[in-house]
Amino acid sequence: MKKKIILQGSIIALAFVACQKVPITGRRQVSLIPESEMIGMSLTNYSAFLSKNPAVSETDANAKLVKKVGGDMQKAVEAFMKEKGLSSRLDGYKWEFNLVNENTVNAWCMPGGKVVVYSGLLPVTQTEAALACVMGHEIAHAVARHGNERMSQGLLVQAGGVALSVALSNKPQLTQDVFMQSYGVSSQLGILKYSRTHESEADKMGLVFMAIAGYDPTEAIAFWERMSKLSVGKKPPELLSTHPSDETRIANIKAFLPEAMKYYKKK
């Protein structure tokens, strides 16, 4: 009992120390894992993913588009974080933007700025601004460290009370398993299973990032309306698997648009 109390106290103390605020939304979060650890695991798993799912050639027009929009979003994120005095949050980032030939309506971003867009998404985005909307959303997950939150929760549960530092150093297989589960790598090619709170937060942050990059945030409404039509009477696309309902999402986006438009300067 005494050990249990000490353990619980340690976890609470660690959580207090690790508590920080998410940019833009200001929500308090607990990230118990050093971000450098997350980025290190991301590099390994991103490389493994691309070895099995080769990136489309850089000479391809769609691949060029993904890299172009990705570059725009990267500059926007870095500019915003610098302005807010939060550049350190991007320490260790080595951005990559790749298109893979997979007929799935999806995109994702791992810690460290490792982004993948699936070719199946492009017929739905249709426009450069809509692609920026999706990429901004996925990048927001990484910048907000949503993956760290999810994995911290998973380790606390699955490590059976073992200190996180011990789990990271002495239980590499457990750590790897939780990372893979958090990102759904074993089942859906690297898609992070975020909560609905995370998804709504990424929507707001993504709107700001695309606005700073010079893409009209109002384009997000038309895109999510197109996404909504894809899920009528069918299993929703992976990009919608844990997201808020279509009506709720679009209503929330409309409500946040006035704030996002403050950052928008047409290219």
C-alpha positions in Angstrom: 0.0 0.0 0.0 2.8 2.4 0.9 4.6 1.7 -2.4 1.3 2.3 -4.2 0.8 5.6 -2.5 4.4 6.6 -3.3 3.9 5.6 -7.0 0.7 7.6 -7.2 2.3 10.6 -5.7 5.2 10.3 -8.1 2.8 10.2 -11.1 0.9 13.2 -9.9 4.1 15.1 -9.3 5.4 14.1 -12.8 2.1 15.1 -14.3 2.3 18.5 -12.7 5.8 19.1 -14.0 4.9 17.9 -17.4 1.7 20.0 -17.7 1.9 22.6 -20.4 -0.5 24.5 -22.7 -1.3 23.7 -26.3 -0.6 26.6 -28.7 -3.7 28.5 -29.9 -6.3 26.7 -27.8 -4.5 27.1 -24.5 -5.7 23.7 -23.3 -3.6 22.2 -20.5 -2.1 18.8 -21.4 0.2 16.3 -19.8 3.0 14.9 -21.9 5.1 12.6 -19.8 7.5 11.4 -22.5 10.5 13.5 -23.6 9.6 14.8 -27.1 13.1 13.7 -28.3 12.0 10.1 -27.6 8.9 10.6 -29.6 10.8 12.1 -32.5 13.4 9.3 -32.4 10.7 6.6 -32.6 9.0 8.6 -35.3 12.1 8.6 -37.5 12.4 4.8 -37.2 8.7 4.1 -37.9 8.5 6.6 -40.7 11.4 5.0 -42.5 9.9 1.6 -42.0 6.6 2.8 -43.4 8.2 4.3 -46.5 10.3 1.1 -47.1 7.0 -0.8 -47.4 5.1 2.0 -49.1 7.5 3.9 -51.3 7.0 7.6 -51.8 5.8 8.7 -55.3 8.6 10.1 -57.4 9.4 13.8 -56.8 8.9 14.4 -60.6 5.2 13.5 -60.3 2.9 16.5 -60.4 0.9 15.5 -57.3 4.0 14.7 -55.3 5.3 18.2 -56.2 2.0 19.7 -55.0 2.2 17.9 -51.7 5.8 19.1 -51.2 4.8 22.6 -52.2 1.9 22.9 -49.8 3.9 21.1 -47.1 6.6 23.7 -47.5 4.1 26.5 -47.2 2.7 25.0 -44.1 6.1 24.5 -42.5 7.0 28.1 -43.0 3.6 29.2 -41.5 4.0 27.0 -38.4 7.6 28.1 -37.8 6.6 31.7 -38.2 3.7 31.4 -35.8 5.7 29.5 -33.2 8.6 32.1 -33.4 6.1 35.0 -33.0 4.7 33.3 -29.9 8.1 32.5 -28.4 7.4 28.8 -28.8 10.1 27.8 -31.3 11.6 25.4 -28.9 8.5 23.3 -29.3 9.8 22.5 -32.8 13.3 21.4 -31.7 14.4 18.3 -33.5 11.9 18.7 -36.4 13.2 17.5 -39.7 10.3 18.1 -42.0 9.4 15.6 -44.8 6.3 15.7 -47.0 5.7 12.6 -49.1 2.8 11.3 -51.3 2.3 7.5 -51.3 0.2 5.6 -53.9 -2.5 4.2 -51.7 -6.2 4.5 -52.5 -7.1 5.6 -49.0 -8.7 8.9 -48.0 -6.1 9.9 -45.4 -3.0 11.8 -44.4 -1.0 11.9 -41.2 2.0 13.6 -39.5 4.3 11.9 -36.9 6.3 13.8 -34.3 9.2 15.7 -35.9 7.2 16.8 -39.0 7.1 13.5 -40.9 4.1 13.9 -43.1 2.4 11.4 -45.5 -0.5 12.1 -47.9 -2.3 9.2 -49.5 -3.1 9.5 -53.2 -6.7 8.6 -52.4 -7.2 11.9 -50.6 -6.5 14.1 -53.6 -9.7 13.5 -55.5 -11.5 14.7 -52.4 -9.3 17.7 -51.6 -9.5 18.8 -55.3 -7.9 22.2 -54.6 -4.6 23.3 -53.2 -6.3 25.2 -50.3 -8.2 22.0 -49.3 -5.0 20.1 -49.3 -3.5 22.8 -47.1 -6.5 22.3 -44.8 -5.8 18.6 -44.3 -2.1 19.0 -44.0 -2.5 21.9 -41.5 -4.8 19.7 -39.5 -2.4 16.8 -39.4 0.7 19.0 -38.7 -1.3 20.5 -35.8 -1.6 17.1 -34.2 2.2 16.9 -34.1 2.8 20.5 -33.0 0.2 20.0 -30.2 1.9 16.8 -29.2 -1.3 14.9 -29.2 0.7 11.7 -29.9 2.7 12.2 -26.7 -0.5 12.5 -24.7 -1.9 9.4 -26.2 1.2 7.4 -25.7 1.7 8.7 -22.1 -1.7 7.4 -21.3 -1.0 4.1 -22.9 2.3 3.6 -21.1 0.8 4.5 -17.7 -1.8 1.8 -18.2 0.3 -0.9 -19.8 3.6 -0.4 -17.9 1.7 -1.7 -14.9 2.9 1.1 -12.6 6.5 1.0 -13.8 8.0 4.5 -14.0 8.0 5.9 -17.5 11.8 6.4 -17.5 12.2 2.7 -16.7 9.7 1.6 -19.4 11.5 3.7 -22.0 15.0 2.4 -21.1 14.4 -1.1 -19.8 11.3 -2.1 -21.7 11.9 -1.2 -25.3 9.4 -3.7 -26.7 6.6 -2.4 -24.5 7.5 1.2 -25.5 7.5 0.2 -29.2 4.2 -1.7 -28.9 2.5 1.3 -27.3 3.9 3.6 -29.9 2.6 1.4 -32.7 -0.8 1.1 -31.0 -1.0 4.8 -30.4 -0.3 5.4 -34.1 -2.3 2.4 -35.3 0.7 1.3 -37.3 0.0 -2.4 -36.9 -3.5 -2.0 -38.4 -3.8 1.1 -40.5 -0.5 2.2 -41.8 0.5 4.7 -39.2 -2.8 6.5 -38.5 -2.8 7.9 -35.0 -6.0 7.2 -33.1 -6.7 10.6 -31.7 -9.5 11.5 -29.4 -12.3 13.8 -30.5 -10.9 16.6 -28.3 -7.6 16.3 -30.2 -9.4 16.3 -33.5 -11.4 19.5 -32.7 -8.2 21.1 -31.4 -6.3 20.2 -34.6 -9.1 21.7 -36.7 -8.7 25.1 -35.0 -4.9 25.1 -35.2 -4.9 23.9 -38.8 -7.2 26.7 -39.8 -4.7 29.2 -38.3 -1.7 27.6 -39.9 -3.3 27.5 -43.4 -4.4 31.1 -43.0 -0.8 32.2 -42.2 0.4 30.2 -45.2 -2.0 32.3 -47.4 -4.7 29.7 -47.9 -8.3 30.8 -47.4 -9.6 29.1 -44.3 -13.2 29.2 -45.6 -12.2 26.5 -48.0 -12.2 24.1 -45.1 -16.0 24.1 -45.0 -16.4 22.9 -48.6 -13.8 20.2 -48.1 -15.4 18.8 -44.9 -18.8 18.8 -46.7 -17.2 16.7 -49.4 -15.8 14.4 -46.8 -19.2 14.1 -45.2 -20.8 12.9 -48.4 -18.2 10.0 -48.6 -19.5 8.6 -45.3 -23.2 8.6 -46.1 -24.4 5.0 -45.7 -20.8 3.7 -45.6 -18.0 3.1 -43.3 -16.3 6.5 -42.8 -12.9 7.2 -44.4 -10.0 6.7 -42.0 -9.6 10.4 -41.8 -13.0 10.5 -40.1 -12.7 7.5 -37.9 -12.5 9.3 -34.6 -13.6 12.7 -35.6 -16.6 14.7 -34.4 -19.8 14.3 -36.4 -19.8 16.1 -39.7 -22.4 18.6 -38.5 -20.5 19.3 -35.3 -17.2 19.7 -37.1 -18.5 22.1 -39.7 -20.4 24.1 -37.1 -17.3 24.4 -35.0 -15.2 25.4 -38.0 -17.7 28.1 -38.9 -17.6 29.4 -35.3 -13.8 29.6 -35.3 -13.4 31.1 -38.8 -13.5 34.8 -37.6 -10.5 34.0 -35.4 -8.6 32.2 -38.1 -9.4 34.9 -40.7 -7.4 37.4 -38.5 -4.3 35.6 -39.7 -5.3 35.4 -43.4 -3.5 37.3 -46.1 -4.3 36.3 -49.6 -1.3 35.2 -51.7 
